[in-house]
Amino acid sequence: MLRPGDIPVAFRLLFEPAEKYESIAEHVGVSVSSAHRSVRRLEAAGLLIPDTRQVNRHALFRFAAFGAPFAFFTRPGDRIVRGIPTAHAAFELSSEFAPEKPVVWPTEAGTVEGAPVEPLYEGAAQIRDRDPRIYRALALLDAMRVSGAGNRQRAAGLLRDLIIKS
């Protein structure tokens, strides 16, 4: 069964398919053994092409856009906290979406105030500095998890472009 932390590993392999486990772990913010287990689960789930570590782009898109929002369900909290902007509030994505209340991954190191959203995995709040491409992908995934219908549709299109066309 997939775990939430497997998704950033899949995104890293999407961008760097030949990368060694040590580098995957460093960029995603997990241990080397966790990265290795994630790759095995991703392959078993059909999100990687067997024995290649190449991402099955169509399967990853379908899961990210239509499965993950249900499998890794969350809703923004009611209070306002400091954090890292995500979903429609992520800096490079905010111009792509209709205005909604900002949402953030809670962290004292954050730069924006907004409604807290549970990050997909523990290392998400640090991913923006480690790998901006994974941050963008996770922010789009969060838009699928927490945004209104119009922004979910826009996020699905941006995810498709990112996963299928990259």
C-alpha positions in Angstrom: 0.0 0.0 0.0 1.3 3.5 -0.9 2.2 5.9 1.8 2.0 9.7 1.5 5.8 10.0 1.6 6.0 7.9 -1.6 4.5 10.7 -3.7 7.4 13.1 -3.4 9.8 10.2 -4.3 7.7 9.6 -7.4 7.9 13.3 -8.3 11.7 13.2 -7.8 12.0 10.2 -10.1 9.8 12.0 -12.6 12.4 14.8 -12.8 15.6 12.7 -12.2 14.9 9.1 -13.3 18.5 7.8 -13.0 19.1 9.4 -9.5 20.7 7.3 -6.8 18.8 6.6 -3.6 21.1 8.8 -1.6 20.3 11.8 -3.7 16.6 11.0 -3.8 16.6 10.8 0.0 18.5 14.1 0.4 16.1 16.0 -2.0 12.9 14.6 -0.5 14.1 14.7 3.1 13.8 11.1 4.0 16.3 8.3 4.9 18.0 6.3 2.2 16.1 3.2 3.4 12.8 5.1 3.2 13.5 6.2 -0.3 14.3 2.6 -1.3 11.1 1.3 0.3 9.1 4.1 -1.5 10.5 3.0 -4.8 9.5 -0.6 -4.2 5.9 0.5 -3.2 5.7 2.8 -6.2 6.7 0.0 -8.5 4.2 -2.5 -6.9 1.4 0.1 -7.3 2.2 0.5 -11.0 3.4 4.1 -10.7 6.9 3.1 -11.8 7.6 0.9 -14.9 8.9 -2.4 -13.5 12.7 -2.8 -13.1 13.4 0.7 -14.6 12.6 3.3 -11.9 11.0 5.2 -14.8 7.7 6.9 -13.8 4.5 5.6 -15.4 3.5 9.2 -16.2 -0.2 8.4 -17.0 -0.6 6.3 -13.9 1.0 9.0 -11.7 -1.1 11.7 -13.2 -4.3 9.7 -12.6 -3.3 8.9 -9.0 -2.2 12.4 -8.2 -5.2 14.1 -9.7 -8.0 11.7 -8.8 -6.8 9.2 -6.2 -4.5 11.1 -3.8 -7.1 13.7 -2.9 -9.2 10.9 -1.5 -6.5 8.6 -0.2 -4.7 11.5 1.6 -7.8 13.6 2.4 -7.4 16.9 4.4 -9.2 20.1 4.9 -7.9 23.6 6.0 -8.1 24.4 9.6 -10.1 27.3 11.0 -7.3 29.2 12.7 -4.6 31.3 11.1 -1.0 30.2 11.4 2.4 31.0 10.0 3.7 28.5 7.4 4.8 27.7 3.9 2.2 28.5 1.2 0.7 25.6 -0.6 -2.1 24.8 -3.1 -3.5 27.9 -4.7 -1.4 30.1 -2.3 2.0 28.8 -3.4 3.9 31.9 -4.8 4.5 30.6 -8.3 1.0 29.2 -8.6 -1.1 32.0 -7.0 -1.5 33.8 -10.3 -2.9 30.6 -11.9 -5.8 30.3 -9.5 -9.0 32.1 -8.5 -8.6 33.8 -5.2 -9.2 31.7 -2.1 -8.2 32.0 1.5 -4.4 31.2 1.7 -3.4 27.8 3.0 -0.1 26.9 4.5 2.0 23.9 5.8 2.4 25.0 9.4 5.9 25.9 10.4 7.5 28.7 12.5 9.9 29.2 9.6 7.0 30.1 7.3 6.6 33.4 5.6 2.9 33.5 5.1 -0.2 33.5 7.3 -3.0 31.2 6.3 -5.3 28.3 7.2 -3.2 25.3 8.2 -3.3 22.2 6.0 -1.8 18.9 7.0 1.2 18.3 4.8 1.3 15.2 2.7 4.4 14.0 4.5 6.6 15.2 7.4 9.3 16.8 5.3 7.0 18.8 3.1 7.6 22.2 4.8 11.4 22.0 3.9 10.9 20.8 0.3 10.6 24.3 -1.2 14.3 25.0 -0.5 15.5 21.4 -1.3 13.7 21.0 -4.7 11.4 23.7 -6.1 10.1 21.2 -8.7 8.8 18.8 -6.1 7.4 21.8 -4.1 5.4 22.9 -7.1 4.1 19.3 -7.7 3.1 19.0 -4.0 1.4 22.4 -4.0 -0.6 21.3 -7.1 -1.5 18.1 -5.4 -2.6 20.1 -2.3 -4.8 22.2 -4.6 -6.5 19.0 -5.6 -6.9 18.1 -1.9 -8.2 21.4 -0.5 -9.3 23.8 -3.2 -12.8 24.6 -4.6 -14.0 22.9 -7.8 -12.7 25.6 -10.2 -9.2 25.6 -8.7 -9.2 21.8 -8.6 -9.9 21.7 -12.3 -7.1 24.2 -13.0 -4.7 22.2 -10.7 -5.5 19.0 -12.6 -4.6 20.7 -15.9 -1.3 22.0 -14.4 -0.6 18.6 -12.9 -1.2 16.9 -16.3 1.2 19.4 -17.9 3.8 18.8 -15.2 3.6 15.0 -15.2 2.8 14.1 -18.8 4.6 16.8 -20.7 7.7 17.4 -18.6 
